[in-house]
Amino acid sequence: MKKLFFIFIAFTLFTTNSYCQVGIGTTTPSSVAMLEVSSQTNATGAYRGFMPPRVPNFAARQSINATSIDVGLLVFVESLGCLQIWNGSAWESIYCLNTIPTEPWINEFHYDNVGADESEFIEIAGPSGLDLSKYRILLYNGTDGKTYDSFLLSGIIDFESNSFGALSFTRSNIQNGIEGTSTSADGIALIKISNSQVIQFISYEGIFMATNNTANGMTSIDIGVEESDTTTPIGNSLQLTGTGNSYGDFMWNPPAVSSQGSLNAGQIIN
C-alpha cells in the first residue's frame, strides 16, 4: 500500500511540474519564461555561457529540412561563422563572426523564357581569387530524383565588390519541368570535389529528394520563385539580392533583367 502511495505522489509531482517553468542553473526561473538558463558560477567561480546547436557547414544545415511551422529555429553554422534563424521559408543570419566565407554559392540562373529557351546559364559567386575548378555542378530531374547532367566549373572568381565576384557558366539543357504538374520541380547541386561535399542543393517549382550521385538522400530547398515559358521575357533570370557576404544573407527574386557573370543589381557585399 505504501508503494502505491509513493507512486501516486511521484506522479502528482511530475504532472504539476510539467506545467511549471524550468530553470537550468537556477531554482527560481522567471515566471514569464518557460525555460531560463542561468550563467551560475561553477566551483572555480567562472561563469558559463549558452551554446546553441552547431552544424559544421551549409549542407548540414540544409539537411535539417525545416518547414513553415519551425519559425524561430536557431543554429550556428561553423563554416560560415554565422548564427542563423529559420524565418519559415529560409535561413537568415542574425550575426556573423568577422570571417570571410571561403565557399562559393549559386547566385543567379536562367532556365526558361517565352518561346524557345535562350542563353540558359548558372552563375556562381564567392570570394575573389577562389579557384572554381575545385567544384562541379549536378543538374537533377525532380521526377525521379536522378542527375541528367553534370559539369566541372573553371576559372578564378574576379574582384567586383569588397573582395567578391561572380562567374557564369552557359548550359543549354537546364530542364524546365512540366509547369503546373507534380513533376515540375528540378534542381541544381553545387559540389566541392575534394571531399564530395554538397555545398548547395536548391530546386525550383517544387521540392524533391535526390536518388543518386553526391546529393543522394538529400531533400532539395525550393528557392520559391520560378520562370515561365508564357510570361518570362528573354534576357531575364532568377537572382539573389540583399546585403551580406554568404548565400544565407540573400534572397531569391522573381525574374528580372539578367546580370549574367556579374554580381546582381540590388546585391550589396559587405
Order of alpha helices (4+ residues) and beta strands (2+ residues): alpha-beta-beta-beta-alpha-beta-beta-beta-beta-beta-beta-beta-beta-beta-beta-beta-beta-beta-beta
